[in-house]
Amino acid sequence: ECLRILSGHADAVVDVDFAPSGSTVLTASKDRSARLWTVETGDVAAKLEGHTAPVVRAAFAPSGAQVVTASQDHTARVWMIDGTCTQVLDKHLGAVVNACFSPDGSRIITASTDCS
């Protein structure tokens, strides 16, 4: 049974993640943004905008207080859940295709088409 349709991205949604609490959903889209959604209402809680190419991965930190996004613009970005970008990881020479936090939330690992 479909409980909610989260509408608002302008292009395909390519990744999703639940917050550790289960109360928020994170989506990544080819429209160059990610969004945080309130599960209970389906409303957008925050728009994560700043990437200049499709966002292909988005993941919560174990604490649920931050998220990381990976983009074809060769960057990964770290965001607070209010939508504030706190860090741009820009050392890759190719698209960043994956990013996630370590189990304790203290580190981020990325994967890229630049073979690193």
Backbone torsions as a table, in degrees:
resi	resn	phi	psi	omega
1	GLU	NA	128.2	177.4
2	CYS	-79.2	121.3	-179.0
3	LEU	-92.6	-29.2	-175.1
4	ARG	-159.8	140.7	170.4
5	ILE	-109.8	123.6	-178.6
6	LEU	-95.9	100.8	-176.2
7	SER	-107.8	140.5	176.4
8	GLY	158.9	-25.9	176.7
9	HIS	-69.2	151.2	-179.3
10	ALA	-94.0	-2.5	178.4
11	ASP	-150.1	-178.2	-174.3
12	ALA	-56.1	139.7	172.1
13	VAL	-90.7	125.3	-172.3
14	VAL	-115.1	-7.5	178.0
15	ASP	-156.4	150.4	177.9
16	VAL	-142.7	155.4	176.9
17	ASP	-154.0	142.6	172.4
18	PHE	-89.6	142.6	169.3
19	ALA	-64.6	152.9	177.7
20	PRO	-54.0	-30.6	179.2
21	SER	-75.6	-19.8	-176.7
22	GLY	82.5	-1.4	-175.6
23	SER	-91.4	-10.4	-177.4
24	THR	-134.4	145.3	175.5
25	VAL	-118.5	141.6	178.2
26	LEU	-113.3	131.8	177.5
27	THR	-122.9	147.7	174.8
28	ALA	-118.3	140.7	-173.1
29	SER	-136.6	154.6	173.0
30	LYS	-67.4	-9.7	178.4
31	ASP	-78.4	9.6	177.0
32	ARG	77.7	18.7	179.3
33	SER	-135.2	166.0	168.1
34	ALA	-125.6	158.2	179.9
35	ARG	-139.4	148.1	172.1
36	LEU	-106.4	132.6	-175.3
37	TRP	-123.5	141.0	173.7
38	THR	-81.5	120.7	-175.9
39	VAL	-60.7	-44.2	-174.9
40	GLU	-58.9	-40.4	-173.9
41	THR	-110.0	-22.0	-173.7
42	GLY	81.0	7.6	-179.8
43	ASP	-79.8	150.6	174.4
44	VAL	-74.1	123.5	177.8
45	ALA	-89.6	-32.3	178.4
46	ALA	-161.8	145.5	172.8
47	LYS	-105.8	128.7	-180.0
48	LEU	-103.9	97.8	-174.5
49	GLU	-119.3	141.7	-179.7
50	GLY	156.3	-24.5	175.1
51	HIS	-67.6	151.2	-178.5
52	THR	-109.7	8.3	176.9
53	ALA	-148.5	172.4	-178.3
54	PRO	-52.1	141.2	173.6
55	VAL	-92.7	122.1	-172.5
56	VAL	-108.7	-10.5	179.9
57	ARG	-151.4	143.1	176.1
58	ALA	-147.7	134.9	-175.9
59	ALA	-146.7	143.8	175.7
60	PHE	-79.6	149.3	166.2
61	ALA	-72.0	155.6	178.5
62	PRO	-55.3	-30.5	179.5
63	SER	-75.0	-21.8	-175.5
64	GLY	82.2	-1.3	-176.6
65	ALA	-87.2	-17.1	-179.2
66	GLN	-135.4	161.8	171.4
67	VAL	-134.8	160.0	173.2
68	VAL	-124.2	141.0	176.7
69	THR	-122.0	147.5	177.0
70	ALA	-120.2	138.9	-173.4
71	SER	-137.0	156.4	174.0
72	GLN	-70.6	-4.2	176.6
73	ASP	-81.1	10.7	178.0
74	HIS	78.1	14.3	179.8
75	THR	-126.9	158.6	163.4
76	ALA	-118.9	148.6	-179.7
77	ARG	-129.8	144.8	176.2
78	VAL	-107.3	134.1	-174.9
79	TRP	-130.0	147.1	165.2
80	MET	-80.5	159.0	-176.4
81	ILE	-71.7	-5.4	173.3
82	ASP	-85.5	-1.0	178.7
83	GLY	98.9	1.1	179.4
84	THR	-80.6	125.4	175.6
85	CYS	-81.1	125.6	-176.8
86	THR	-106.9	-16.3	-178.6
87	GLN	-160.3	139.8	173.4
88	VAL	-115.4	121.1	178.1
89	LEU	-96.7	108.0	-167.9
90	ASP	-125.9	32.9	-177.6
91	LYS	-92.0	-9.9	-178.8
92	HIS	-77.9	149.9	177.5
93	LEU	-98.9	-4.7	178.5
94	GLY	-132.7	-179.6	179.4
95	ALA	-59.4	140.0	173.4
96	VAL	-89.6	118.3	-173.4
97	VAL	-104.8	-10.3	177.3
98	ASN	-157.7	150.6	175.8
99	ALA	-158.7	141.0	176.1
100	CYS	-156.2	162.3	177.6
101	PHE	-87.0	152.3	171.3
102	SER	-68.4	162.1	-178.2
103	PRO	-55.7	-30.6	178.7
104	ASP	-92.4	-0.7	176.7
105	GLY	79.1	4.1	-174.6
106	SER	-87.9	-14.1	-177.9
107	ARG	-137.2	159.8	176.1
108	ILE	-126.0	138.0	174.1
109	ILE	-117.9	142.2	-180.0
110	THR	-126.2	159.3	174.4
111	ALA	-130.7	143.3	-173.4
112	SER	-140.2	159.1	175.1
113	THR	-73.1	-4.2	176.0
114	ASP	-81.8	11.5	178.2
115	CYS	74.6	21.8	175.7
116	SER	-129.5	NA	NA
